[in-house]
Amino acid sequence: MAESILTSERATDFLHTLCTDYKIHNSLTMEARTNSLIKRGLRNDDGTGVMVGCTKIGNVMGYHVIDGDREPIEGRLVYRGYDLADLVDAYIRESRFGFTEVAYLLLFGHLPDTDQYVKFASLLNDYTALPDHFVEDMIIKHPSNDVMNKLGRSVLTLYSSDPNPDEVSVENMMRQSIELVARFPIIVAYAYVVKRHYFDNDSLYLHRPDASLSAAENFLRMIRPDKQYTMEEARLLDLCLVCHAEHGGGNNSTFSCRSVASTGTDTYSAIAAAVGSLKGPKHGGANAQVLRQFEEFKKNVRNWKDDDQIAAYIARILRKEVSDHSGLVYGMGHAIYTLSDPRAVILKRSARKLAEQRGMLDELELLEAIERITPLVFAEVTGNEKAMCANVDMYSGLIYQMLDIPPELFTPLFAIARITGWCAHRMEEALTGGRIYRPAYKPLIRHKEYIPMSER
């Protein structure tokens, strides 16, 4: 190998120079960034999403458009025609777990009867087994300090163990989808305990899944050294999985999945793209940001019952004086929901009993106060009186904290739930999409004559 002409220090300096040069030659003008013909973030000027396709899987409703104006409404989330609130009420009323039924509903398009449910649950349990030596070779021998990174790599590695990875028939894609739904909780649990062992100096323990348990029960059992959990904990985690299972085709990770699927590629590549999208802090990592900022509230607001003190700190956040200086109150506001996020409503209602048991009712009520006060302070500070509600991240982080689930598992739990929606959308795109995604970008370059290197 040829010896480098740069020392390590000189290489660092040269790289810094190159990066400075890059910033000079590759910046976009404000005119280009605000050009009305360019739909930044695939958003229209009024905030609505650019229409790129159709779906029969999920629907997110947060406003009506009347005479060209957005009119706020109470939020609704629909899975295959069924209102999420109705599904959740049924599970709670019947004191049973809901995630397996929701997975069936999203994948097949209808609710299962008893026989279909039992057979589907049995199939999921059969598919929890990972390929031979996968845990040892993929997870233990190559640990990652980030569980989402390990999940993405694991998904791609499963391609190598699939006897028929590329076929896009309904039967093959459905088999792959059910395997992924079953295996995601196992991969995440193992990746977490291995991460704890290698990076946090914790003891290593690997608990096998129990075929008689739900996904939520198995997950809690596998990440805890003593395997112990309460039924109330498991039901609340199951509720979180149900609420995160699907959110329409336009959210970033699902759109990424559909975009990659439109190329005709394999299931694992499409799902790995979705995992990579969800890993981003602007998408799946939002609940961890809520919890981090919430800790700042707890430290800086002396009286949690005093609305004026809470409002004063919210105003400082909005003015970018404190927190991460972004001007954002994390957990507040949503691209579609206006008056309410149905997921936040469901989780807040269900979290109260556990908060009382864990002595965290004051924390829950502080979050509720932040939710109530922020829209008023936002209007006062910015002059913008737009409708604003708490989103699902406002309460999911606190729920995970009450369940003694560490922050590094917040986004992976999101993925464990959303794999159901991703697989449903992947199949819908592969079977009905028809065309490869090819949006346009406005070129901002001028023709240049080539200059010989000796003359530069």
LUMGUKE-455380 format. One line per field, with one value per residue (C-alpha): residue in three letters; residue number from 1; x, y, z. Coordinates in pm, 1 decimal, padded with zeros to 6 digits. Layout:
<recs>
aa: Ala|...
i: NUM|...
east: X|...
north: Y|...
up: Z|...
</recs>
This chain:
<recs>
aa: Met|Ala|Glu|Ser|Ile|Leu|Thr|Ser|Glu|Arg|Ala|Thr|Asp|Phe|Leu|His|Thr|Leu|Cys|Thr|Asp|Tyr|Lys|Ile|His|Asn|Ser|Leu|Thr|Met|Glu|Ala|Arg|Thr|Asn|Ser|Leu|Ile|Lys|Arg|Gly|Leu|Arg|Asn|Asp|Asp|Gly|Thr|Gly|Val|Met|Val|Gly|Cys|Thr|Lys|Ile|Gly|Asn|Val|Met|Gly|Tyr|His|Val|Ile|Asp|Gly|Asp|Arg|Glu|Pro|Ile|Glu|Gly|Arg|Leu|Val|Tyr|Arg|Gly|Tyr|Asp|Leu|Ala|Asp|Leu|Val|Asp|Ala|Tyr|Ile|Arg|Glu|Ser|Arg|Phe|Gly|Phe|Thr|Glu|Val|Ala|Tyr|Leu|Leu|Leu|Phe|Gly|His|Leu|Pro|Asp|Thr|Asp|Gln|Tyr|Val|Lys|Phe|Ala|Ser|Leu|Leu|Asn|Asp|Tyr|Thr|Ala|Leu|Pro|Asp|His|Phe|Val|Glu|Asp|Met|Ile|Ile|Lys|His|Pro|Ser|Asn|Asp|Val|Met|Asn|Lys|Leu|Gly|Arg|Ser|Val|Leu|Thr|Leu|Tyr|Ser|Ser|Asp|Pro|Asn|Pro|Asp|Glu|Val|Ser|Val|Glu|Asn|Met|Met|Arg|Gln|Ser|Ile|Glu|Leu|Val|Ala|Arg|Phe|Pro|Ile|Ile|Val|Ala|Tyr|Ala|Tyr|Val|Val|Lys|Arg|His|Tyr|Phe|Asp|Asn|Asp|Ser|Leu|Tyr|Leu|His|Arg|Pro|Asp|Ala|Ser|Leu|Ser|Ala|Ala|Glu|Asn|Phe|Leu|Arg|Met|Ile|Arg|Pro|Asp|Lys|Gln|Tyr|Thr|Met|Glu|Glu|Ala|Arg|Leu|Leu|Asp|Leu|Cys|Leu|Val|Cys|His|Ala|Glu|His|Gly|Gly|Gly|Asn|Asn|Ser|Thr|Phe|Ser|Cys|Arg|Ser|Val|Ala|Ser|Thr|Gly|Thr|Asp|Thr|Tyr|Ser|Ala|Ile|Ala|Ala|Ala|Val|Gly|Ser|Leu|Lys|Gly|Pro|Lys|His|Gly|Gly|Ala|Asn|Ala|Gln|Val|Leu|Arg|Gln|Phe|Glu|Glu|Phe|Lys|Lys|Asn|Val|Arg|Asn|Trp|Lys|Asp|Asp|Asp|Gln|Ile|Ala|Ala|Tyr|Ile|Ala|Arg|Ile|Leu|Arg|Lys|Glu|Val|Ser|Asp|His|Ser|Gly|Leu|Val|Tyr|Gly|Met|Gly|His|Ala|Ile|Tyr|Thr|Leu|Ser|Asp|Pro|Arg|Ala|Val|Ile|Leu|Lys|Arg|Ser|Ala|Arg|Lys|Leu|Ala|Glu|Gln|Arg|Gly|Met|Leu|Asp|Glu|Leu|Glu|Leu|Leu|Glu|Ala|Ile|Glu|Arg|Ile|Thr|Pro|Leu|Val|Phe|Ala|Glu|Val|Thr|Gly|Asn|Glu|Lys|Ala|Met|Cys|Ala|Asn|Val|Asp|Met|Tyr|Ser|Gly|Leu|Ile|Tyr|Gln|Met|Leu|Asp|Ile|Pro|Pro|Glu|Leu|Phe|Thr|Pro|Leu|Phe|Ala|Ile|Ala|Arg|Ile|Thr|Gly|Trp|Cys|Ala|His|Arg|Met|Glu|Glu|Ala|Leu|Thr|Gly|Gly|Arg|Ile|Tyr|Arg|Pro|Ala|Tyr|Lys|Pro|Leu|Ile|Arg|His|Lys|Glu|Tyr|Ile|Pro|Met|Ser|Glu|Arg
i: 1|2|3|4|5|6|7|8|9|10|11|12|13|14|15|16|17|18|19|20|21|22|23|24|25|26|27|28|29|30|31|32|33|34|35|36|37|38|39|40|41|42|43|44|45|46|47|48|49|50|51|52|53|54|55|56|57|58|59|60|61|62|63|64|65|66|67|68|69|70|71|72|73|74|75|76|77|78|79|80|81|82|83|84|85|86|87|88|89|90|91|92|93|94|95|96|97|98|99|100|101|102|103|104|105|106|107|108|109|110|111|112|113|114|115|116|117|118|119|120|121|122|123|124|125|126|127|128|129|130|131|132|133|134|135|136|137|138|139|140|141|142|143|144|145|146|147|148|149|150|151|152|153|154|155|156|157|158|159|160|161|162|163|164|165|166|167|168|169|170|171|172|173|174|175|176|177|178|179|180|181|182|183|184|185|186|187|188|189|190|191|192|193|194|195|196|197|198|199|200|201|202|203|204|205|206|207|208|209|210|211|212|213|214|215|216|217|218|219|220|221|222|223|224|225|226|227|228|229|230|231|232|233|234|235|236|237|238|239|240|241|242|243|244|245|246|247|248|249|250|251|252|253|254|255|256|257|258|259|260|261|262|263|264|265|266|267|268|269|270|271|272|273|274|275|276|277|278|279|280|281|282|283|284|285|286|287|288|289|290|291|292|293|294|295|296|297|298|299|300|301|302|303|304|305|306|307|308|309|310|311|312|313|314|315|316|317|318|319|320|321|322|323|324|325|326|327|328|329|330|331|332|333|334|335|336|337|338|339|340|341|342|343|344|345|346|347|348|349|350|351|352|353|354|355|356|357|358|359|360|361|362|363|364|365|366|367|368|369|370|371|372|373|374|375|376|377|378|379|380|381|382|383|384|385|386|387|388|389|390|391|392|393|394|395|396|397|398|399|400|401|402|403|404|405|406|407|408|409|410|411|412|413|414|415|416|417|418|419|420|421|422|423|424|425|426|427|428|429|430|431|432|433|434|435|436|437|438|439|440|441|442|443|444|445|446|447|448|449|450|451|452|453|454|455|456
east: 00000.0|00134.1|00240.1|00015.4|00166.1|-00030.2|00028.4|-00276.7|-00276.2|-00233.2|-00506.4|-00745.0|-00657.2|-00700.8|-01037.8|-01146.7|-01041.5|-01234.8|-01546.1|-01520.4|-01484.3|-01789.0|-02003.5|-01902.4|-01976.8|-02284.8|-02506.5|-02854.1|-02988.7|-03289.1|-03477.3|-03415.5|-03522.0|-03846.4|-03936.1|-04310.6|-04265.1|-04045.7|-04239.0|-03983.2|-04052.2|-04316.5|-04546.7|-04779.5|-04773.9|-05071.5|-04895.8|-05084.3|-04889.1|-04824.2|-05049.4|-04828.9|-05046.2|-05344.2|-05377.2|-05641.2|-05433.4|-05450.8|-05586.9|-05480.7|-05738.7|-05674.2|-05856.0|-06113.7|-06037.2|-06329.7|-06310.9|-05935.5|-05884.1|-05788.9|-06051.3|-05927.7|-06109.7|-06056.8|-05799.0|-05885.5|-05658.8|-05811.4|-05672.6|-05828.3|-06153.7|-06166.2|-06121.9|-05823.2|-06026.0|-06291.3|-06029.0|-05862.1|-06192.2|-06273.9|-05940.9|-05968.8|-06332.1|-06249.5|-05926.1|-05706.9|-05402.3|-05459.9|-05133.6|-05164.0|-05514.3|-05400.5|-05110.1|-05357.1|-05591.7|-05318.7|-05162.6|-05479.5|-05729.0|-05997.7|-06045.0|-05978.3|-06235.7|-06138.7|-05989.4|-05788.5|-05664.8|-05546.3|-05366.9|-05207.2|-05085.4|-04940.9|-04767.5|-04613.2|-04480.2|-04333.0|-04155.7|-03989.6|-03702.8|-03408.8|-03189.5|-02917.7|-02621.4|-02786.2|-02777.7|-02416.5|-02277.0|-02489.5|-02580.8|-02327.2|-02010.5|-02093.1|-02255.1|-02366.9|-02412.3|-02729.9|-03011.7|-03170.8|-02840.0|-02829.0|-03192.6|-03129.0|-02823.8|-03009.9|-03295.1|-03052.1|-02872.8|-03200.6|-03197.6|-02903.9|-03099.6|-03414.2|-03440.5|-03648.6|-03565.9|-03646.1|-03979.3|-04260.1|-04561.9|-04832.2|-04751.9|-04378.3|-04406.9|-04670.5|-04448.5|-04159.2|-04383.3|-04511.9|-04155.8|-04043.5|-04336.9|-04249.7|-03874.1|-03849.7|-03915.0|-03662.7|-03389.6|-03443.1|-03441.1|-03121.7|-02952.6|-03033.7|-02897.7|-02583.5|-02540.0|-02573.5|-02309.3|-02045.5|-02093.4|-02242.9|-02049.2|-02366.4|-02412.1|-02515.9|-02841.0|-03039.6|-03393.0|-03572.6|-03924.2|-04218.0|-04463.7|-04756.8|-04705.0|-04801.4|-04541.6|-04555.0|-04518.4|-04230.2|-04049.0|-04066.5|-03964.3|-03664.0|-03513.9|-03535.0|-03277.4|-03541.0|-03800.0|-04061.4|-04340.9|-04696.9|-05000.1|-05079.9|-04733.2|-04774.5|-05119.5|-04994.9|-04698.1|-04935.4|-05147.2|-04839.9|-04768.0|-05126.3|-05113.1|-04782.8|-04862.6|-04970.1|-04992.8|-05077.2|-04848.2|-04707.6|-04501.3|-04131.4|-04044.2|-04347.7|-04288.9|-03924.3|-04040.1|-04283.4|-04029.1|-03773.0|-04042.3|-04141.6|-03808.1|-03910.4|-03645.4|-03674.5|-03871.7|-03561.7|-03417.8|-03748.8|-03788.8|-03424.9|-03486.7|-03782.2|-03569.5|-03304.1|-03567.4|-03720.5|-03376.2|-03363.5|-03433.4|-03688.7|-03897.3|-03868.8|-03649.9|-03899.7|-04026.0|-03673.0|-03645.0|-03972.3|-03838.6|-03508.3|-03687.5|-03932.8|-03642.0|-03547.6|-03900.6|-03883.1|-03554.1|-03638.7|-04005.6|-04003.7|-04378.6|-04526.1|-04877.9|-04818.2|-04940.2|-04756.4|-04419.9|-04482.7|-04588.8|-04279.6|-04049.6|-04241.4|-04198.4|-03821.5|-03812.2|-04008.8|-03773.7|-03478.0|-03330.7|-03320.1|-03338.3|-03160.8|-03229.1|-03442.5|-03751.8|-03949.1|-04165.2|-04120.1|-04436.0|-04650.6|-04783.3|-04824.4|-04816.6|-05175.5|-05346.9|-05483.4|-05726.2|-05606.7|-05387.5|-05603.1|-05295.0|-05199.3|-05556.2|-05557.7|-05214.9|-05276.6|-05602.1|-05446.6|-05131.1|-05300.5|-05352.2|-04988.9|-04871.8|-05063.7|-04912.6|-04558.4|-04586.6|-04553.1|-04891.9|-04730.0|-04512.7|-04814.9|-05007.4|-04709.4|-04713.0|-05086.7|-05024.1|-04756.8|-05003.2|-05274.8|-05060.3|-04828.6|-05083.9|-05168.2|-04803.3|-04721.5|-04989.9|-04865.3|-04495.9|-04529.1|-04857.4|-04970.9|-05298.5|-05294.8|-05454.6|-05194.1|-05225.8|-05002.6|-04880.1|-04820.3|-04460.3|-04576.7|-04693.2|-04524.6|-04184.8|-04324.5|-04511.6|-04191.0|-04016.6|-04290.1|-04240.2|-03865.5|-03782.2|-03458.2|-03450.6|-03232.9|-03533.3|-03792.8|-03736.3|-03681.1|-04020.0|-04167.2|-04015.1|-04151.1|-04499.2|-04462.0|-04318.4|-04681.5|-04773.1|-04446.2|-04502.8|-04863.3|-04753.3|-04458.6|-04695.6|-04951.0|-04683.6|-04524.9|-04859.9|-05049.0|-04801.3|-04688.9|-04424.9|-04089.0|-04088.8|-03911.4|-03978.9|-03805.6|-03541.8|-03490.3|-03132.2|-02938.8|-02624.3|-02474.5|-02266.1|-01890.2|-01602.6|-01355.3|-01021.4|-00708.8|-00559.0|-00236.0|-00434.4|-00646.5
north: 00000.0|00342.8|00558.6|00857.7|01196.5|01355.1|01313.8|01259.2|01623.4|01752.3|01518.4|01663.8|02017.6|01929.3|01768.8|02083.8|02292.8|02065.5|02094.7|02473.0|02469.3|02243.3|02484.0|02774.0|02595.7|02398.9|02640.5|02718.6|03072.0|03168.0|03226.0|02864.8|02734.9|02935.7|02901.6|02834.6|02572.9|02365.9|02158.6|02137.9|01833.6|01735.7|01991.8|02235.3|02603.7|02557.1|02280.7|01991.1|01700.5|01663.2|01385.4|01103.6|00792.1|00602.8|00355.4|00136.1|00074.4|00378.4|00731.5|01025.5|01302.4|01630.5|01895.5|01958.4|02176.2|02413.0|02671.1|02622.2|02679.9|02421.3|02387.9|02217.2|01905.2|01648.0|01401.1|01052.9|00763.6|00484.5|00134.9|-00036.8|00151.3|00100.0|00396.2|00342.1|00461.0|00194.1|-00079.8|00025.8|00052.5|-00304.9|-00443.8|-00262.1|-00362.4|-00728.4|-00717.0|-00860.7|-00771.4|-00597.1|-00587.9|-00931.9|-00851.7|-00513.3|-00680.6|-00920.4|-00633.7|-00423.4|-00710.0|-00880.0|-00592.2|-00736.4|-00839.8|-01209.3|-01451.2|-01670.4|-01948.3|-01707.3|-01522.7|-01840.6|-01967.4|-01628.2|-01596.6|-01948.2|-01858.4|-01548.3|-01759.2|-02012.1|-01733.6|-01577.9|-01825.2|-01650.0|-01829.5|-02063.6|-01877.9|-01539.6|-01425.4|-01528.4|-01407.6|-01101.2|-00961.5|-01080.6|-01073.7|-00737.4|-00525.6|-00169.6|00113.7|00206.6|-00048.2|00101.0|00061.3|-00303.3|-00352.6|-00211.3|-00430.6|-00733.9|-00679.9|-00673.7|-00982.7|-01178.0|-01157.9|-01400.3|-01658.3|-01638.3|-01925.5|-01705.7|-01342.1|-01165.1|-01303.7|-01045.6|-01275.9|-01215.0|-01544.6|-01478.3|-01116.4|-01210.9|-01485.8|-01240.8|-00979.9|-01215.9|-01329.7|-00967.0|-00878.5|-01181.2|-01124.9|-00749.2|-00769.9|-01054.0|-00874.0|-00550.2|-00723.0|-00915.0|-00609.4|-00411.3|-00660.6|-00713.2|-00336.0|-00310.0|-00581.1|-00446.3|-00071.4|-00025.5|-00300.6|-00485.5|-00860.4|-01049.3|-01242.6|-01383.0|-01498.1|-01704.8|-01588.3|-01774.9|-01895.7|-01856.5|-01480.8|-01169.0|-00949.5|-00695.3|-00961.5|-01128.8|-00800.0|-00698.9|-01049.6|-01052.6|-00715.0|-00767.4|-00978.5|-01138.0|-01175.7|-01018.7|-00783.7|-00706.3|-00761.7|-00391.5|-00305.6|-00548.4|-00416.2|-00057.4|-00149.1|-00340.9|-00026.0|00173.7|-00083.0|-00062.7|00318.8|00320.8|00039.5|00255.7|00622.5|00647.7|00634.2|00985.9|00962.4|00962.2|00600.9|00455.0|00679.4|00567.6|00207.2|00263.8|00460.3|00179.9|-00084.4|00094.6|-00010.9|-00377.0|-00461.1|-00717.2|-00681.5|-00656.5|-00360.6|-00172.9|-00236.0|-00147.5|00189.3|00246.1|00158.3|00406.2|00676.8|00611.2|00630.2|01001.9|01229.7|01430.1|01113.5|00821.8|00993.2|01263.7|01100.8|01091.9|01465.7|01522.4|01337.2|01527.4|01862.7|01747.2|01694.1|02057.5|02164.7|01967.9|02134.9|02491.7|02522.6|02544.7|02498.6|02244.2|02354.3|02719.4|02791.8|03124.7|02961.7|02696.1|02959.3|03167.9|02874.2|02782.6|03142.3|03118.7|02798.3|02959.2|03259.5|03015.6|03128.0|02785.2|02410.9|02330.1|02681.2|02537.2|02729.1|02403.6|02266.7|01898.7|01692.1|01987.3|02028.2|01791.7|01814.6|01690.4|01683.2|02016.8|01997.2|01657.2|01357.8|01050.0|00850.8|01109.2|01114.8|00735.0|00709.9|00995.6|00839.7|00496.7|00618.2|00776.3|00456.9|00347.7|00702.3|00687.5|00347.5|00461.5|00789.3|00985.9|01155.8|01496.3|01434.5|01334.6|01642.0|01864.6|01725.3|01791.4|02149.9|02195.8|02061.9|02301.6|02613.9|02590.3|02695.0|03009.5|03106.7|03022.3|03261.1|03532.8|03496.5|03438.5|03610.5|03289.5|03151.8|02828.4|02521.8|02317.9|01991.5|01744.5|01465.8|01102.1|01170.3|01394.8|01096.8|00786.5|00878.7|00919.4|00589.6|00410.3|00572.7|00447.7|00100.9|00124.3|00110.3|00302.9|00585.4|00384.3|00154.4|00424.6|00438.0|00059.0|00006.2|00239.6|00012.5|-00303.4|-00154.2|00015.4|-00291.4|-00398.8|-00082.2|-00084.0|-00438.9|-00363.1|-00057.5|-00241.9|-00507.4|-00251.9|-00056.1|-00366.5|-00505.6|-00192.1|00096.9|00026.2|00297.8|00375.4|00696.1|00976.8|01324.0|01624.1|01859.4|02205.1|02229.9|02539.3|02483.0|02660.9|02515.4|02529.0|02475.1|02207.7|02351.7|02133.0|02054.3|02239.8|02561.6|02551.3
up: 00000.0|-00092.7|00200.0|00262.6|00172.7|00459.3|00830.3|01046.4|01155.9|00800.1|00677.0|00934.7|00828.2|00461.0|00529.1|00712.8|00411.3|00176.2|00391.1|00400.7|00022.4|-00004.7|00196.4|-00029.7|-00356.8|-00256.5|-00065.0|-00195.1|-00210.3|-00002.1|-00328.2|-00427.7|-00088.4|-00090.6|-00460.0|-00468.6|-00740.0|-00508.1|-00256.0|00024.1|00237.9|-00020.5|00142.7|-00032.2|00058.6|00291.4|00484.1|00328.1|00183.6|-00188.7|-00318.8|-00448.8|-00433.3|-00294.8|-00008.5|00153.3|00467.0|00692.9|00709.0|00925.1|00966.5|01143.6|00940.5|00668.5|00364.8|00308.4|00026.2|00016.6|00388.4|00649.5|00921.7|01242.8|01367.0|01639.4|01512.6|01388.6|01294.7|01086.9|01034.2|00731.6|00788.6|01165.8|01399.3|01629.5|01927.8|01861.0|01833.0|02156.9|02343.8|02237.2|02362.0|02693.6|02742.8|02678.2|02885.9|02612.7|02406.0|02073.5|01878.5|01716.6|01592.1|01460.3|01278.3|01113.2|01024.6|00864.2|00670.5|00544.5|00535.9|00762.6|01124.4|01192.1|01324.3|01621.1|01410.9|01195.2|01502.2|01678.6|01368.4|01298.4|01659.0|01634.5|01308.5|01466.4|01753.8|01508.1|01320.5|01627.6|01583.0|01419.3|01162.6|01292.7|01444.8|01370.3|01733.1|01780.6|01448.3|01376.9|01717.9|01976.4|01762.9|01604.0|01877.3|01817.6|02064.2|01874.9|01871.0|01557.8|01373.9|01476.7|01373.8|01026.5|00972.8|01102.6|00856.8|00564.8|00696.4|00706.1|00326.2|00323.8|00525.3|00313.6|00062.7|-00168.6|-00088.3|-00416.8|-00531.3|-00511.9|-00514.0|-00253.0|-00082.0|-00056.1|00056.9|00314.5|00451.8|00479.5|00642.6|00911.5|00983.9|01026.6|01253.9|01469.4|01471.9|01530.1|01909.2|01942.5|01746.9|01939.9|02279.1|02201.1|02046.5|02360.5|02615.4|02404.3|02378.6|02756.8|02801.1|02562.9|02597.7|02947.0|03130.5|03226.3|03266.2|02954.8|02965.6|02672.5|02748.4|02486.1|02388.7|02538.6|02273.2|02509.6|02556.2|02361.3|02190.8|02475.3|02744.6|02566.3|02513.4|02880.4|02982.9|02749.0|02842.1|03219.5|03401.1|03626.2|03343.3|03572.9|03464.6|03567.6|03348.5|03371.6|03237.1|02947.5|02856.3|02853.9|02633.5|02404.2|02379.4|02274.9|02002.4|01876.3|01863.9|01671.2|01426.4|01131.5|01036.9|00670.0|00368.2|00398.2|00715.4|00631.9|00712.3|00534.8|00234.2|00230.0|00236.5|-00050.4|-00253.3|-00230.5|-00290.7|-00612.6|-00764.7|-00747.2|-00490.5|-00210.2|00112.2|00331.8|00139.4|00158.7|00531.6|00606.2|00437.4|00668.6|00972.7|00860.9|00824.2|01164.6|01326.0|01251.2|01549.1|01347.7|01310.4|01552.9|01810.2|01899.8|02221.3|02361.6|02289.0|02476.2|02778.2|02770.6|02756.2|03022.1|03260.5|03197.7|03286.2|03610.5|03707.8|03605.6|03705.7|04085.7|04133.2|03890.7|03986.9|03895.1|03541.3|03533.7|03605.5|03342.6|03088.9|03160.0|03086.6|02770.4|02652.7|02708.1|02501.5|02219.2|02223.9|02191.8|02523.4|02688.5|02614.8|02285.1|02144.2|01864.0|01973.7|01979.2|02257.5|02182.2|02183.7|02075.6|01723.0|01430.4|01051.6|01022.5|01362.9|01480.5|01774.3|01900.1|01821.8|01895.5|01996.6|02257.5|02390.1|02426.0|02589.6|02832.7|02946.9|02992.3|03167.2|03468.8|03669.3|03633.5|03714.0|04040.7|04125.0|04043.2|04232.6|03906.2|03894.6|03943.2|03636.3|03427.7|03540.0|03457.2|03101.7|03084.6|03195.6|02928.8|02671.9|02789.4|02823.1|02520.2|02253.5|02453.6|02502.2|02140.2|02018.6|02253.4|02162.9|01787.3|01708.6|01541.4|01676.1|01477.9|01633.5|01818.4|02009.2|02188.3|01964.3|02058.6|02161.9|02446.1|02650.3|02504.5|02649.0|03001.3|02966.8|02868.3|03163.7|03397.3|03248.1|03328.4|02958.0|02885.5|02626.5|02385.8|02332.5|02261.5|01884.9|01848.7|02017.0|01757.0|01489.6|01657.2|01617.9|01278.9|01102.3|01058.5|00870.2|00673.6|00549.5|00453.9|00254.5|00099.6|-00034.5|-00153.6|-00340.5|-00494.3|-00609.1|-00712.5|-00744.9|-01099.0|-01140.7|-00984.2|-00776.9|-00961.7|-00819.7|-00977.3|-00836.6|-00982.8|-01119.2|-01010.2|-01215.3|-01515.0|-01793.2|-01731.8|-01971.4|-01865.4|-01744.9|-01768.6|-01431.4|-01512.4|-01565.3|-01246.4
</recs>
